[in-house]
Amino acid sequence: MEHADWTAFPPLDHPRWRAIAEKGLRGKSWEDIERPRPDGRVLPVRVDPADPLAAPRGLPDRAIGGPETGQPWQLQQTLHTPEALKQALMHGVEGIRISEAAQQAHGMRTLLDGVYLDMVDVHLDGPEATGLLRGLVEQGLSGEQLTGSCSRDVLRAPENGTLARHVEAWGAAFPRLLTWGCDAAPWIDAGVGWVDALSAVVSGWDAGIQALEAEGIGREAAMAHCTVRWAVGAEVLVEASALRALRMLWAKWCTHHHTPHRPLWIDARTSTRSFVRELPEDNLLRMTAASYASVLGGADGIETRPHDVREGLPSDAALRYARNVQHLLREESALHLTCDPFQGSHAVEFLTNQAVDAAWNSYLRDAEAGGWPVLWESGEWARRVERGRLAGLQAPLFLPRDVERGNAPLPANFREAVYFADHQA
């Protein structure tokens, strides 16, 4: 068979591509195939390059490294036992995340025994500035030795002075730790919409900075120790654009408050809201797609959650699979080499800018009403979460095709088939 060089094919310019695409519609219009989304996002099949939303606005630098470093990220994993922790370190985990239950069950001295802390970051979930801090200090760790995070989440109970005490105590003992921030991951898993989640994080920055400044902690010092945690689903373009929007919103927030911009550390974990109960191995595809989106979106730290995590403590095999997903993305796909792979993509720029504008406008409206404290105490935030859950249950991702097309009723066991229905934040 004679080989045809690629230059032998006629050039495919935009008008010719459009004609071929419209022929493939088979008599339908573009609007016929653009399905409405329950989350309110506009996900167009075609994006006009002249649309202002499709124009790149520039992506701020990442905390883990500048553009010259490519697209690096920290491989993280939540570990519950000393044995699992040691195994993870031998298999390339760079950020060990220790649950509050593991801290209480085993103690930090046992968990960190033999760990070379100058080689890994330690992320402590749920700690307060009390016995845990005292134990670490008594263990003899130097102030510069412990890096990672010990973030008090401002998107939880209303602030009553505990945030400043937490930041001061941990910052004095271990100045390189990130000590406060916004954990949007459980709310996203519980079903809150993307605009509400993004705007809540921005409102959380307001609440956190105001609380710390009221206790004499300067704004720039507070910003240097801020972090955000985000849950990433399997829709690659949509999820990657949300992470990009998060970084752009941080820069926009800094400009709005006349504060010098500094990179924000963003931790991503794969969401379990679309995990299925039967055949949990099917969740491997979902967590792989979510990890891929986390990398392309530019997260600084990424945790791929095991496919059986919703069944209790993950198995050793599931932890290994989760680690290997990221190793393959890095070592086989070389995704760490290219800074912001989506830059210039009209579709992704459209989704990113759409998210930034919608979330910022929502934040401004909430700020006029009193900000995060009012959202929490009035019950408005709980209503938004429930509204997102109800909308999410109607998403095509969860509905059988016949149900989605209106040809069959919703199965009686539908809510028992997916985890999304019983996720609690």
Phi, psi and omega in degrees: 000129182290134181280131179259118178294149184297336180287349180284343180279144179293146180296142181257089179279176186297314179300320180291319177299318181297319180296318179294319180295317180293328176296325180289347178288340177055052175089349179273163177265168176300322181296333181293332184255002175264094184286141174293144182253141180292340180273001177085353179291147171263115181242083187289148176289327179229143181240128178284119180303337180277352179293129179304330179290341181270356182274135177298135178254358181090131183255128180296160178296154177269157182289328185284339180174156179282178182302330182292344180273357182087227183231060180286160173207160180264124179280116183245158175204138176277129186231145189244347182224155177301324181294316179295324180295313180297319179297318180296319179296321178293336182257023167093011177289133184254343178226107181271126180253121186250121182289158179298322179297320179292323178300316182286325184285323187245334184085143184292329180299316179290318183295322184264004180297123180083000180274129177277097188291344177282355182250347183221158171265148177244125179246117184259116181269126171081011183281155172247163182278063181228241186299325182297313179299315181300318180295320179294320179294315179295338178290345176092016178288134177285159184299327182270356188280328186261118176238158182132230183210152174213062195275125171277127186277120180276355179267020177250229185299152180303147182290131178226030180099349183287331181299311181297320179295320177297310183297318181295313184294309181290323179295324179292321182279318184224084188294346182269358178280146167278126194245354178204164178167198183239120177258096180273351187302311181295329179289321177295316177299328180283348173117000182299146181291160186293322178295315180297320181294314180295315181292328177295321178298317179295318176297326177295322175300316176303309184298317181294313181297317180298319180293320181287320178296325179296337179258014174089009177269121184296154184297313182295323177295322179292317181297330182293343184243021183265147177215162177228140175242135188226145176259133186243128178267194189266355177280099194301308184295315182294314184289320178295322179293328178294319177295319177297320179296324180299316178293321179291325178293324177299314178296320180294321179295318178299316179296318181299326181260015176054044181242135178304136183281138170223148184301146179256132177279124180243120173262132177244142171229148181290137183281147176253012185293336179256010178293145179257155181280313181278144182051065182300343177298336176298335180292345177300323179293318181294316183288332176292314178297321179293322177295318177301315179296323180297319178293310182295330178282348174090031176293145180280321176233140184228129174243116174272113183282139182300151185291340180252020186296334182282355180265005184124208177297133183293151178284162178299320180296319180294321176298320179293317177302316182298318178295317185293333175304313181289324177299321179292320179297328182272306189277329181264321182266346177058038181288348181278357187269338187247120179288128178047071183301337183271359183301129179091351176286116184300321182295314182288322176298322178298312180296320180295309182293325176299316180295317180299311184294315182294316181292322180294317179296321177296319179299316181297320178295318179293323179297321178295330181275356179123355175078199186301316180305321180289318179303319182287308188288332181279348184086001180296322180296318178299322178294323179293321178297314180295321178298319178294322178297315182295321178292321182294328179293345177263003183292144178303336180301330186256349186260137172301152186301319180296324178292316181300323182277357179083014182264357181209151178285164177294130181300146183296328182263020185301313183293337178275349186276336184233153180283336186306325185292336183243014177295132176238133179273000000 
